[in-house]
Amino acid sequence: MLEVKNLVKHFPVRESFVKTLLTGKKKFVHAVNNISFNIKEGQTLGLVGESGSGKTTTGRLVLRLIEPTSGSVVYRKKDITALDRESLRKLRKEIQIIFQDPLAALNPYMKVGDAVRHPLDIHGIGNKKERHDMVLDMLSRVNLEPTSDFFKRYPRELSGGQRQRVVIARALITRPKFVVADEAVAMLDVSVRSQLLDLMLKLKEEFNLTYLFITHDLATTKYICDKIAVMYLGTIVETGSFEEIYKEPAHPYTKALISAVPEPDPDLKKEKLIPKGEVPNAVELPSGCFFHPRCPYMMDKCKTEEPPEIKLSETRTVKCHLFNR
């Protein structure tokens, strides 16, 4: 359904005119660095990595909410990056996003019913009564009952979990086929988080959805994701099925993420692999492998040579010199 090829996004760093004149060059934040991946119809791809790894930027690039520096995003044989404004607007009802912060995503002066109905108004779907009924039906599907009561409420009158349900309802009201869930449950309590994950799985089956599930919590992916891509400093360092990634992580960074997942059995001792130092500055990227300044297995060539993508199996790839010998 979706194929991302050599996607790059660099944000210019704003500096004073004098400093730019003296240095003679512009600086950029290298948010996304030449990444490629694909998602099959009905599949959920989990994009995992710590804060600042480029996950959210990737999600917005995929929907062309921001323009890429280079690369392509092909959705059902249509290159989204090459579409004109009107063609992109028409495509919007098929590709939607669930934002991380529902309070920021919702207009505080717009009632819940109006907010959920707004995409229907934009795309001219149905008449006034049909839109009203569609909104009530969608509120019921996301378990906001009684629907007539929630229809009239404002976002400030809802709990965090209820607001996120509204954001989900608004994203799905146009019956999209592809949805980017950007840290959709990150700001919720654990109990509410599990309810929302169950809801997303239920809606996935009902509407035959395909998800790009963005999260910093690798443990969450086992409940919803078929495939995982691990991101570090704007590049994808490992991909594979959940079982492959979780049970036998290959890249040292993936091993560190796995070791950080809390173990429910206190008697089961697990080796903690904590990367040394801080995440490098995305303006001045390290040479060679981006992870080498923090990697416990660093070799000399890691400092100078960028590791190639190595195929470990039909569903598994890794970028690491440990597998390039």
Secondary structure by P-SEA (a helix, b strand, c coil): cbbbcbbbbbbbbbbcaaaaaaacccccccccccccccccccbbbbbccccccaaaaaaaaaaccccccbbbbbccccccccccaaaaaaacccbbbbbccccccccccccaaaaaaaaaaaaccccaaaaaaaaaaaaaaacccaaaaaaacccccccaaaaaaaaaaaaacccccbbbbccccccccaaaaaaaaaaaaaaaaaabbbbbcccccaaaaaacccbbbbbccccccccccaaaaaaccccaaaaaaaaacccccccbbbbbbcccccccccccccccccccccccccccccccccccccccccccccccccccc
